């Protein structure tokens, strides 16, 4: 079965419109991705991600497309809108909710929440999820993630409650040095509006196994949920379904360690890493 291009909705975002226009003009010109890649001097893989609206267009691409297709600045005009859309379309609504929420409650099962990540950890986490991205693309994603964190340092930060699965603390993203720095930052977190709890392995099964869950309480009082898997996410705004996710989150909170015991566990794990590293070094010498 041949390659099937994904569906793009040019009305969904400027990034989608850029990809849709690029595909339409390329196909109208009878040009393959390979051929266009040679003309604009960008790899086929990178160009394909731009066309599928998975990556931001590089800054010099719009001008080269306008020259290649004779579109008199059309791609440059769309790019001026698209460059303000820092996040992929499937996450944009969740990021918007995060930016508006008065209360953010998150259960993280796979990795440390983006709002709590230090830069070195964030870079390795982004690279793991975007293995074929260029360094320029990773830099842009990292800048966007760090920009999100600035709200926590504002004069009116949201009330934040994070429940971290123990697995997020024990997977050494970026290696032991980076992971220990990240855990130290979590353990030293002193902002009064942020509460961190750990859901230990000993808690056993729970309602959100295999995914992560965010609850955003808006200033007017309504709650919207965001359920996320490894490669996708879903906004949940129907009241009965939001209520189900609220119950799940409350159960997770009840099963988690207290904030004090959670901090103690977070501080203990880097010491365990250190002992394991020393033991491995001794064994290697013997």
Backbone as CSV, one residue per row, in Angstrom:
resi,resn,N_x,N_y,N_z,CA_x,CA_y,CA_z,C_x,C_y,C_z
1,UNK,0.845,-1.195,0.000,0.000,0.000,0.000,0.876,1.238,0.000
2,UNK,0.601,2.192,-0.894,1.440,3.370,-1.016,1.225,4.337,0.131
3,UNK,2.097,5.332,0.201,2.014,6.342,1.248,0.752,7.173,1.076
4,UNK,0.002,7.370,2.171,-1.205,8.176,2.141,-0.967,9.451,2.937
5,UNK,-0.965,10.618,2.257,-0.746,11.856,2.999,-1.869,12.103,3.991
6,UNK,-1.515,12.722,5.137,-2.544,12.949,6.146,-3.458,14.096,5.720
7,UNK,-4.663,14.103,6.301,-5.619,15.151,5.982,-5.223,16.435,6.697
8,UNK,-5.274,17.537,5.974,-4.980,18.831,6.555,-6.217,19.705,6.442
9,UNK,-6.479,20.465,7.499,-7.598,21.396,7.491,-7.016,22.801,7.509
10,UNK,-7.013,23.504,6.365,-6.392,24.835,6.330,-7.084,25.838,7.236
11,UNK,-8.299,25.534,7.691,-8.991,26.430,8.603,-8.652,26.197,10.058
12,UNK,-7.883,25.133,10.358,-7.595,24.781,11.751,-6.515,25.660,12.351
13,UNK,-5.501,25.988,11.573,-4.399,26.807,12.075,-3.603,27.312,10.887
14,UNK,-2.795,28.340,11.126,-1.936,28.860,10.065,-0.890,27.826,9.667
15,UNK,-0.455,27.015,10.638,0.531,25.972,10.313,-0.082,24.933,9.374
16,UNK,-1.337,24.563,9.627,-2.036,23.645,8.724,-2.218,24.278,7.341
17,UNK,-2.541,25.563,7.329,-2.737,26.232,6.052,-1.432,26.259,5.249
18,UNK,-0.316,26.510,5.943,0.981,26.519,5.260,1.245,25.164,4.610
19,UNK,1.038,24.066,5.402,1.263,22.726,4.859,0.321,22.397,3.722
20,UNK,-0.962,22.804,3.868,-1.959,22.541,2.824,-1.599,23.255,1.532
21,UNK,-1.217,24.530,1.637,-0.834,25.307,0.450,0.416,24.726,-0.198
22,UNK,1.372,24.322,0.627,2.609,23.762,0.088,2.329,22.490,-0.696
23,UNK,1.496,21.607,-0.122,1.150,20.361,-0.814,0.371,20.654,-2.102
24,UNK,-0.595,21.585,-2.019,-1.418,21.894,-3.187,-0.570,22.449,-4.330
25,UNK,0.326,23.385,-4.031,1.164,23.967,-5.083,2.172,22.951,-5.618
26,UNK,2.690,22.109,-4.725,3.654,21.093,-5.179,2.983,20.111,-6.122
27,UNK,1.800,19.630,-5.732,1.106,18.656,-6.580,0.631,19.297,-7.884
28,UNK,0.210,20.560,-7.808,-0.211,21.260,-9.022,0.946,21.399,-10.002
29,UNK,2.159,21.518,-9.452,3.335,21.639,-10.301,3.873,20.276,-10.736
30,UNK,3.198,19.192,-10.307,3.652,17.851,-10.654,4.993,17.512,-10.041
31,UNK,5.210,17.986,-8.827,6.514,17.879,-8.184,6.430,16.935,-6.983
32,UNK,7.394,16.055,-6.826,7.456,15.177,-5.663,8.135,15.906,-4.511
33,UNK,8.005,15.338,-3.307,8.714,15.916,-2.158,10.216,15.897,-2.384
34,UNK,10.712,14.821,-2.989,12.139,14.716,-3.299,12.587,15.882,-4.169
35,UNK,11.815,16.154,-5.206,12.182,17.221,-6.138,12.148,18.584,-5.453
36,UNK,11.093,18.828,-4.645,11.010,20.111,-3.955,12.132,20.248,-2.925
37,UNK,12.469,19.151,-2.267,13.540,19.186,-1.267,14.857,19.633,-1.892
38,UNK,15.125,19.181,-3.106,16.363,19.581,-3.792,16.338,21.053,-4.174
39,UNK,15.161,21.560,-4.524,15.049,22.968,-4.926,15.264,23.901,-3.733
40,UNK,14.669,23.557,-2.588,14.762,24.449,-1.422,15.912,24.067,-0.485
41,UNK,16.624,22.997,-0.820,17.794,22.564,-0.049,17.448,22.252,1.413
42,UNK,16.347,21.518,1.583,15.925,21.030,2.897,15.651,19.544,2.755
43,UNK,15.976,18.760,3.780,15.797,17.319,3.668,14.337,16.952,3.419
44,UNK,14.140,15.853,2.716,12.776,15.393,2.414,11.988,15.150,3.698
45,UNK,12.650,14.552,4.710,11.961,14.261,5.963,11.479,15.524,6.656
46,UNK,12.353,16.529,6.726,11.989,17.789,7.364,10.870,18.464,6.578
47,UNK,10.992,18.474,5.278,9.979,19.099,4.429,8.630,18.398,4.573
48,UNK,8.682,17.060,4.682,7.444,16.301,4.861,6.746,16.642,6.163
49,UNK,7.523,16.859,7.230,6.916,17.219,8.513,6.290,18.606,8.458
50,UNK,6.919,19.518,7.717,6.328,20.846,7.533,5.019,20.718,6.760
51,UNK,5.032,19.907,5.715,3.836,19.742,4.889,2.696,19.095,5.665
52,UNK,3.016,18.223,6.623,1.990,17.571,7.446,1.608,18.408,8.668
53,UNK,2.167,19.630,8.747,1.898,20.551,9.862,2.398,20.007,11.189
54,UNK,3.421,19.142,11.148,3.995,18.586,12.365,5.165,19.420,12.860
55,UNK,5.761,20.240,11.978,6.892,21.083,12.341,6.684,22.486,11.793
56,UNK,7.243,23.465,12.495,7.211,24.831,11.996,8.093,24.944,10.760
57,UNK,7.687,25.723,9.754,8.551,25.955,8.596,9.816,26.695,9.021
58,UNK,10.983,26.323,8.502,12.197,27.112,8.765,12.006,28.529,8.234
59,UNK,12.639,29.530,8.839,12.399,30.929,8.451,12.673,31.244,6.984
60,UNK,13.640,30.529,6.361,13.969,30.847,4.969,13.120,30.059,3.963
61,UNK,12.302,29.115,4.431,11.507,28.302,3.506,10.412,29.097,2.791
62,UNK,9.653,29.988,3.467,8.580,30.694,2.765,9.051,31.433,1.516
63,UNK,10.171,32.143,1.640,10.683,32.875,0.485,11.068,31.953,-0.656
64,UNK,11.655,30.786,-0.317,12.055,29.849,-1.367,10.834,29.225,-2.042
65,UNK,9.765,28.981,-1.265,8.538,28.446,-1.864,7.870,29.484,-2.762
66,UNK,7.858,30.742,-2.306,7.277,31.795,-3.147,8.041,31.917,-4.462
67,UNK,9.358,31.767,-4.391,10.162,31.834,-5.617,9.919,30.620,-6.502
68,UNK,9.817,29.436,-5.881,9.644,28.205,-6.656,8.286,28.147,-7.336
69,UNK,7.239,28.649,-6.652,5.876,28.528,-7.185,5.336,29.838,-7.763
70,UNK,6.119,30.907,-7.655,5.662,32.186,-8.179,4.430,32.715,-7.474
71,UNK,4.415,32.611,-6.131,3.210,32.948,-5.370,3.244,34.345,-4.753
72,UNK,4.208,35.158,-5.117,4.218,36.580,-4.776,4.014,36.855,-3.282
73,UNK,4.786,36.160,-2.439,4.765,36.428,-0.999,3.680,35.721,-0.222
74,UNK,2.914,34.842,-0.864,1.813,34.164,-0.177,2.327,33.332,0.995
75,UNK,3.368,32.547,0.757,3.874,31.693,1.825,4.484,32.515,2.952
76,UNK,5.099,33.635,2.613,5.671,34.490,3.654,4.567,35.070,4.531
77,UNK,3.436,35.450,3.938,2.330,36.006,4.723,1.740,34.954,5.663
78,UNK,1.580,33.726,5.174,1.052,32.667,6.040,2.050,32.361,7.166
79,UNK,3.328,32.395,6.835,4.365,32.099,7.835,4.328,33.119,8.979
80,UNK,4.053,34.386,8.663,4.011,35.411,9.713,2.949,35.077,10.763
81,UNK,1.868,34.412,10.336,0.848,33.961,11.278,1.272,32.664,11.972
82,UNK,1.841,31.753,11.185,2.180,30.425,11.719,3.263,30.484,12.786
83,UNK,4.192,31.421,12.668,5.314,31.435,13.619,4.864,31.815,15.030
84,UNK,3.646,32.372,15.153,3.107,32.669,16.480,2.423,31.468,17.113
85,UNK,2.295,30.377,16.344,1.691,29.145,16.852,2.823,28.202,17.263
86,UNK,3.212,28.272,18.516,4.410,27.582,18.962,4.212,26.086,19.142
87,UNK,2.962,25.653,19.264,2.703,24.254,19.611,1.934,23.557,18.500
88,UNK,2.188,22.241,18.312,1.428,21.479,17.318,-0.069,21.577,17.578
89,UNK,-0.854,21.476,16.511,-2.289,21.665,16.609,-2.963,20.788,17.639
90,UNK,-2.530,19.511,17.743,-3.213,18.592,18.657,-3.026,18.972,20.124
91,UNK,-1.994,19.801,20.442,-1.767,20.215,21.819,-2.154,21.666,22.068
92,UNK,-2.490,22.396,21.000,-2.670,23.839,21.134,-3.821,24.175,22.076
93,UNK,-4.904,23.415,22.016,-6.042,23.713,22.879,-5.698,23.479,24.342
94,UNK,-4.942,22.416,24.618,-4.545,22.151,26.001,-3.621,23.251,26.517
95,UNK,-2.689,23.716,25.675,-1.781,24.773,26.091,-2.563,26.067,26.346
96,UNK,-3.572,26.318,25.511,-4.410,27.503,25.725,-5.138,27.402,27.064
97,UNK,-5.690,26.228,27.374,-6.387,26.034,28.643,-5.429,26.222,29.815
98,UNK,-4.225,25.677,29.668,-3.215,25.813,30.722,-2.923,27.280,30.998
99,UNK,-2.839,28.071,29.933,-2.521,29.484,30.089,-3.631,30.297,30.724
100,UNK,-4.877,29.785,30.666,-6.019,30.500,31.215,-6.424,30.006,32.600
101,UNK,-6.024,28.796,32.949,-6.560,28.134,34.144,-6.164,28.837,35.440
102,UNK,-7.110,28.883,36.367,-6.828,29.378,37.713,-6.242,28.263,38.577
103,UNK,-6.613,27.006,38.260,-6.094,25.837,38.963,-5.686,24.797,37.923
104,UNK,-4.481,24.247,38.070,-3.982,23.194,37.189,-3.703,21.973,38.054
105,UNK,-4.365,20.864,37.732,-4.123,19.601,38.429,-3.675,18.591,37.390
106,UNK,-2.546,17.956,37.626,-1.991,17.056,36.613,-1.504,15.756,37.252
107,UNK,-1.848,14.664,36.589,-1.248,13.366,36.910,-0.331,12.998,35.759
108,UNK,0.936,12.769,36.049,1.928,12.445,35.025,2.387,11.014,35.213
109,UNK,2.234,10.206,34.162,2.607,8.795,34.261,3.888,8.460,33.519
110,UNK,4.289,9.317,32.566,5.406,8.964,31.692,6.660,9.780,31.951
111,UNK,6.507,11.049,32.283,7.674,11.897,32.482,7.304,13.061,33.384
112,UNK,8.297,13.812,33.815,8.066,14.982,34.650,7.218,15.992,33.868
113,UNK,6.211,16.599,34.458,5.391,17.581,33.742,6.229,18.717,33.165
114,UNK,5.825,19.185,31.978,6.581,20.239,31.301,6.752,21.490,32.133
115,UNK,5.756,21.830,32.954,5.850,23.034,33.776,6.924,22.932,34.851
116,UNK,7.383,21.714,35.147,8.376,21.507,36.210,9.745,21.103,35.668
117,UNK,9.901,20.999,34.362,11.147,20.497,33.785,12.234,21.566,33.764
118,UNK,13.454,21.179,34.142,14.593,22.065,33.962,15.015,21.992,32.494
119,UNK,15.743,22.993,31.964,16.052,23.029,30.530,16.759,21.789,29.991
120,UNK,17.754,21.270,30.713,18.496,20.117,30.194,17.596,18.884,30.112
121,UNK,16.756,18.679,31.107,15.811,17.559,31.084,14.814,17.746,29.949
122,UNK,14.299,18.976,29.797,13.309,19.256,28.755,13.878,18.967,27.370
123,UNK,15.122,19.342,27.136,15.728,19.108,25.816,15.799,17.610,25.512
124,UNK,16.248,16.807,26.466,16.334,15.363,26.238,14.932,14.753,26.062
125,UNK,13.964,15.239,26.828,12.595,14.736,26.716,12.015,15.055,25.343
126,UNK,12.235,16.261,24.864,11.743,16.657,23.546,12.419,15.857,22.445
127,UNK,13.713,15.650,22.575,14.449,14.876,21.563,13.931,13.442,21.509
128,UNK,13.595,12.856,22.664,13.088,11.480,22.680,11.773,11.368,21.921
129,UNK,10.945,12.408,21.997,9.660,12.370,21.317,9.702,12.865,19.889
130,UNK,10.825,13.494,19.481,10.965,14.052,18.128,12.318,13.607,17.564
131,UNK,12.448,12.298,17.358,13.756,11.739,17.020,14.321,12.228,15.689
132,UNK,13.445,12.634,14.758,13.912,13.056,13.449,13.942,14.569,13.296
133,UNK,13.667,15.293,14.371,13.651,16.750,14.302,15.068,17.301,14.218
134,UNK,15.218,18.446,13.579,16.515,19.115,13.511,16.773,19.816,14.845
135,UNK,18.025,20.229,15.060,18.348,20.961,16.283,17.574,22.272,16.342
136,UNK,17.363,22.890,15.185,16.585,24.124,15.141,15.155,23.888,15.619
137,UNK,14.565,22.776,15.221,13.211,22.445,15.659,13.170,22.180,17.161
138,UNK,14.159,21.448,17.677,14.209,21.174,19.115,14.400,22.467,19.899
139,UNK,15.242,23.376,19.396,15.441,24.668,20.061,14.121,25.431,20.161
140,UNK,13.336,25.398,19.076,12.054,26.113,19.070,11.075,25.495,20.069
141,UNK,11.030,24.164,20.115,10.141,23.483,21.064,10.562,23.754,22.507
142,UNK,11.883,23.759,22.744,12.384,24.026,24.090,12.031,25.449,24.517
143,UNK,12.212,26.405,23.614,11.885,27.798,23.941,10.404,27.926,24.287
144,UNK,9.547,27.206,23.542,8.107,27.262,23.811,7.780,26.653,25.170
145,UNK,8.451,25.559,25.511,8.189,24.916,26.805,8.624,25.812,27.953
146,UNK,9.774,26.436,27.829,10.251,27.318,28.887,9.391,28.572,28.991
147,UNK,8.836,29.015,27.855,7.936,30.172,27.864,6.688,29.862,28.697
148,UNK,6.197,28.614,28.594,5.030,28.214,29.390,5.297,28.365,30.882
149,UNK,6.528,28.090,31.295,6.849,28.098,32.714,6.843,29.502,33.325
150,UNK,6.941,30.524,32.482,7.027,31.892,32.995,5.778,32.288,33.771
151,UNK,4.651,31.647,33.438,3.420,31.983,34.150,3.524,31.635,35.632
152,UNK,4.330,30.631,35.962,4.492,30.243,37.364,5.258,31.293,38.155
153,UNK,5.965,32.167,37.461,6.711,33.236,38.125,6.000,34.582,38.025
154,UNK,4.753,34.570,37.545,4.000,35.810,37.417,3.434,36.231,38.767
155,UNK,2.842,37.403,38.807,2.266,37.895,40.071,0.968,37.168,40.431
156,UNK,0.342,36.540,39.427,-0.898,35.783,39.683,-0.776,34.378,39.095
157,UNK,0.063,33.530,39.694,0.249,32.180,39.153,-0.961,31.308,39.451
158,UNK,-1.161,30.250,38.687,-2.254,29.314,38.981,-1.910,28.438,40.181
159,UNK,-2.915,27.966,40.855,-2.695,26.945,41.898,-2.414,25.639,41.187
160,UNK,-1.293,25.001,41.496,-0.867,23.795,40.773,-0.756,22.606,41.716
161,UNK,-1.262,21.475,41.267,-1.173,20.234,42.031,-0.705,19.147,41.069
162,UNK,0.479,18.606,41.319,1.055,17.588,40.442,1.156,16.262,41.186
163,UNK,0.632,15.205,40.585,0.801,13.842,41.094,1.692,13.112,40.096
164,UNK,2.837,12.664,40.555,3.818,12.029,39.675,3.872,10.532,39.949
165,UNK,3.652,9.732,38.924,3.862,8.295,39.070,5.331,8.061,39.416
166,UNK,5.598,7.111,40.282,6.987,6.831,40.675,7.873,6.555,39.460
167,UNK,7.283,6.014,38.399,8.063,5.728,37.189,8.696,6.973,36.612
168,UNK,8.044,8.137,36.751,8.601,9.375,36.193,9.879,9.781,36.907
169,UNK,10.046,9.306,38.135,11.225,9.661,38.917,12.382,8.694,38.704
170,UNK,12.068,7.504,38.217,13.088,6.460,38.138,13.599,6.208,36.723
171,UNK,13.015,6.860,35.746,13.529,6.742,34.368,14.548,7.856,34.165
172,UNK,15.851,7.529,34.040,16.889,8.568,33.999,16.982,9.267,32.644
173,UNK,16.036,10.140,32.376,16.035,10.904,31.130,17.282,11.794,31.079
174,UNK,18.036,11.681,29.989,19.247,12.485,29.846,20.452,11.959,30.590
175,UNK,20.305,10.772,31.214,21.416,10.220,31.990,21.289,10.583,33.459
176,UNK,22.135,9.977,34.273,22.018,10.144,35.722,22.252,11.575,36.175
177,UNK,23.217,12.265,35.535,23.525,13.638,35.974,22.333,14.557,35.765
178,UNK,21.752,14.525,34.563,20.595,15.382,34.269,19.416,15.004,35.162
179,UNK,19.202,13.700,35.334,18.062,13.253,36.134,18.216,13.693,37.588
180,UNK,19.417,13.590,38.121,19.632,14.017,39.505,19.395,15.517,39.663
181,UNK,19.799,16.308,38.670,19.531,17.751,38.716,18.031,18.027,38.690
182,UNK,17.310,17.260,37.864,15.864,17.446,37.773,15.193,17.073,39.098
183,UNK,15.597,15.957,39.688,15.000,15.534,40.954,15.325,16.514,42.080
184,UNK,16.525,17.052,42.062,16.903,18.045,43.068,16.020,19.282,42.952
185,UNK,15.761,19.697,41.710,14.889,20.856,41.498,13.477,20.578,42.019
186,UNK,12.976,19.356,41.802,11.651,18.997,42.317,11.631,19.003,43.843
187,UNK,12.658,18.409,44.444,12.712,18.316,45.906,12.859,19.684,46.553
188,UNK,13.515,20.614,45.850,13.745,21.952,46.403,12.625,22.938,46.077
189,UNK,11.589,22.463,45.370,10.482,23.337,44.990,9.815,23.922,46.241
190,UNK,9.834,25.255,46.339,9.319,25.900,47.552,8.179,26.867,47.281
191,UNK,7.714,26.953,46.046,6.610,27.872,45.764,5.335,27.346,46.420
192,UNK,4.703,28.183,47.224,3.584,27.728,48.058,2.366,27.315,47.246
193,UNK,2.253,27.793,46.012,1.074,27.464,45.205,1.262,26.169,44.416
194,UNK,2.412,25.498,44.605,2.684,24.230,43.920,2.761,23.103,44.947
195,UNK,1.952,22.071,44.743,1.994,20.870,45.581,2.386,19.688,44.704
196,UNK,3.337,18.898,45.179,3.799,17.723,44.443,3.607,16.488,45.307
197,UNK,2.950,15.483,44.740,2.811,14.189,45.394,3.315,13.100,44.464
198,UNK,3.756,12.002,45.045,4.229,10.843,44.280,3.253,9.690,44.481
199,UNK,2.854,9.074,43.372,2.054,7.849,43.433,3.038,6.681,43.385
200,UNK,3.266,5.978,44.505,4.292,4.942,44.531,3.845,3.665,43.823
201,UNK,4.831,2.888,43.379,4.518,1.592,42.762,3.653,0.739,43.700
202,UNK,3.897,0.879,45.014,3.170,0.066,45.998,1.666,0.322,45.981
203,UNK,1.233,1.443,45.385,-0.203,1.732,45.321,-0.931,0.763,44.392
204,UNK,-0.181,0.089,43.515,-0.799,-0.884,42.625,-1.565,-0.248,41.485
205,UNK,-2.619,-0.940,41.039,-3.374,-0.457,39.877,-4.157,0.806,40.236
206,UNK,-4.451,1.589,39.175,-5.195,2.835,39.388,-5.970,3.189,38.121
207,UNK,-6.900,4.141,38.190,-7.802,4.404,37.063,-7.152,5.012,35.830
208,UNK,-5.952,5.597,35.953,-5.339,6.288,34.820,-4.071,5.594,34.329
209,UNK,-3.994,4.290,34.505,-2.819,3.558,34.026,-2.694,3.695,32.503
210,UNK,-1.478,3.980,32.043,-1.239,4.075,30.611,-1.408,5.458,30.027
211,UNK,-1.759,6.429,30.842,-1.950,7.776,30.308,-1.735,8.833,31.361
212,UNK,-1.860,10.080,30.952,-1.751,11.202,31.871,-3.061,11.977,31.848
213,UNK,-3.293,12.763,32.877,-4.556,13.470,33.013,-4.317,14.866,33.564
214,UNK,-4.948,15.861,32.938,-4.909,17.223,33.426,-6.331,17.714,33.643
215,UNK,-6.528,18.455,34.723,-7.800,19.117,34.998,-7.529,20.611,35.095
216,UNK,-8.212,21.395,34.268,-8.027,22.839,34.245,-9.297,23.507,34.783
217,UNK,-9.180,24.185,35.925,-10.289,24.963,36.459,-10.158,26.379,35.936
218,UNK,-11.142,26.829,35.175,-11.094,28.136,34.544,-11.506,29.227,35.530
219,UNK,-11.142,30.480,35.260,-11.466,31.564,36.204,-12.948,31.655,36.547
220,UNK,-13.819,31.322,35.585,-15.267,31.381,35.846,-15.761,30.193,36.655
221,UNK,-14.900,29.193,36.854,-15.261,28.067,37.705,-15.473,26.746,37.001
222,UNK,-15.629,26.739,35.690,-15.796,25.483,34.978,-14.511,24.680,34.935
223,UNK,-14.635,23.358,34.755,-13.470,22.465,34.688,-13.478,21.744,33.341
224,UNK,-12.303,21.717,32.706,-12.119,20.986,31.459,-10.965,20.012,31.665
225,UNK,-11.127,18.792,31.178,-10.092,17.758,31.338,-9.328,17.571,30.025
226,UNK,-8.089,17.130,30.172,-7.258,16.778,29.031,-6.626,15.426,29.342
227,UNK,-6.975,14.412,28.564,-6.417,13.070,28.746,-5.406,12.837,27.638
228,UNK,-4.232,12.369,27.998,-3.137,12.274,27.035,-2.501,10.898,27.038
229,UNK,-2.242,10.380,25.816,-1.481,9.153,25.649,-0.091,9.486,25.140
230,UNK,0.626,8.484,24.637,2.002,8.702,24.196,2.079,9.659,23.013
231,UNK,1.111,9.599,22.091,1.192,10.378,20.864,-0.046,11.206,20.577
232,UNK,-0.982,11.266,21.504,-2.187,12.025,21.218,-2.820,12.508,22.511
233,UNK,-3.787,13.399,22.347,-4.493,13.924,23.508,-5.934,14.230,23.151
234,UNK,-6.771,14.359,24.169,-8.192,14.585,23.953,-8.722,15.572,24.978
235,UNK,-9.376,16.623,24.491,-10.053,17.565,25.368,-11.409,16.985,25.750
236,UNK,-11.719,17.015,27.043,-12.994,16.480,27.548,-13.719,17.613,28.252
237,UNK,-14.862,18.030,27.681,-15.590,19.145,28.285,-17.044,18.820,28.612
238,UNK,-17.478,17.583,28.322,-18.835,17.186,28.701,-18.864,16.905,30.200
239,UNK,-19.815,17.501,30.906,-19.802,17.472,32.371,-19.754,16.066,32.970
240,UNK,-20.544,15.094,32.464,-20.471,13.748,33.066,-19.080,13.115,32.919
241,UNK,-18.447,13.321,31.750,-17.123,12.743,31.532,-16.050,13.468,32.345
242,UNK,-16.205,14.790,32.480,-15.273,15.537,33.332,-15.400,15.059,34.777
243,UNK,-16.621,14.806,35.211,-16.847,14.327,36.578,-16.170,12.980,36.805
244,UNK,-16.199,12.116,35.789,-15.520,10.818,35.897,-14.023,11.022,36.068
245,UNK,-13.449,11.976,35.294,-12.006,12.221,35.388,-11.652,12.884,36.715
246,UNK,-12.542,13.725,37.231,-12.328,14.319,38.545,-12.276,13.237,39.610
247,UNK,-13.182,12.270,39.533,-13.180,11.167,40.505,-11.879,10.371,40.410
248,UNK,-11.418,10.120,39.174,-10.157,9.396,38.981,-9.005,10.154,39.635
249,UNK,-8.965,11.477,39.410,-7.867,12.270,39.972,-7.904,12.265,41.496
250,UNK,-9.105,12.370,42.050,-9.224,12.362,43.515,-8.787,11.021,44.100
251,UNK,-9.068,9.932,43.380,-8.605,8.617,43.838,-7.077,8.535,43.798
252,UNK,-6.474,9.081,42.743,-5.019,9.104,42.640,-4.423,9.909,43.797
253,UNK,-5.035,11.036,44.106,-4.540,11.881,45.197,-4.612,11.138,46.526
254,UNK,-5.685,10.349,46.702,-5.838,9.594,47.942,-4.813,8.468,48.057
255,UNK,-4.419,7.885,46.915,-3.449,6.784,46.917,-2.003,7.272,46.993
256,UNK,-1.787,8.551,46.679,-0.418,9.077,46.619,0.148,9.319,48.019
257,UNK,1.476,9.414,48.078,2.134,9.786,49.328,1.808,11.228,49.674
258,UNK,1.918,11.566,50.946,1.709,12.955,51.361,2.783,13.833,50.719
259,UNK,2.576,15.143,50.611,3.618,16.018,50.053,4.958,15.870,50.771
260,UNK,4.940,15.733,52.101,6.199,15.594,52.849,6.892,14.273,52.510
261,UNK,6.134,13.177,52.503,6.732,11.883,52.182,7.157,11.825,50.714
262,UNK,6.428,12.524,49.858,6.794,12.576,48.441,8.139,13.276,48.265
263,UNK,8.324,14.396,48.977,9.595,15.118,48.903,10.744,14.235,49.398
264,UNK,10.484,13.468,50.456,11.516,12.577,50.985,11.902,11.520,49.950
265,UNK,10.908,10.948,49.233,11.222,9.961,48.209,12.024,10.588,47.071
266,UNK,11.613,11.770,46.652,12.314,12.442,45.552,13.771,12.702,45.928
267,UNK,14.018,13.052,47.172,15.397,13.298,47.618,16.188,12.006,47.757
268,UNK,15.487,10.907,48.020,16.166,9.633,48.249,16.669,8.998,46.939
269,UNK,15.938,9.201,45.855,16.273,8.503,44.612,17.644,8.887,44.051
270,UNK,18.053,10.180,44.038,19.410,10.484,43.562,20.496,9.772,44.370
271,UNK,20.265,9.595,45.675,21.233,8.868,46.498,21.296,7.407,46.062
272,UNK,20.136,6.832,45.700,20.125,5.452,45.202,20.868,5.359,43.878
273,UNK,20.693,6.362,43.012,21.442,6.398,41.756,22.944,6.421,42.030
274,UNK,23.334,7.242,43.014,24.757,7.363,43.339,25.326,6.051,43.840
275,UNK,24.597,5.353,44.709,25.073,4.069,45.216,25.175,3.046,44.091
276,UNK,24.167,3.036,43.193,24.188,2.080,42.080,25.374,2.348,41.163
277,UNK,25.682,3.633,40.951,26.809,3.986,40.088,28.131,3.562,40.718
278,UNK,28.261,3.770,42.037,29.494,3.363,42.722,29.640,1.848,42.727
279,UNK,28.535,1.135,42.943,28.586,-0.332,42.939,28.995,-0.853,41.559
280,UNK,28.461,-0.218,40.514,28.805,-0.638,39.158,30.270,-0.391,38.885
281,UNK,30.801,0.726,39.395,32.215,1.033,39.212,33.098,0.040,39.916
282,UNK,32.714,-0.374,41.129,33.491,-1.365,41.854,33.484,-2.720,41.137
283,UNK,32.316,-3.106,40.647,32.205,-4.376,39.948,33.050,-4.380,38.678
284,UNK,33.111,-3.235,37.998,33.887,-3.150,36.770,35.386,-3.324,37.046
285,UNK,35.820,-2.849,38.224,37.243,-2.959,38.586,37.607,-4.367,39.006
286,UNK,36.621,-5.108,39.542,36.897,-6.460,40.052,36.911,-7.477,38.957
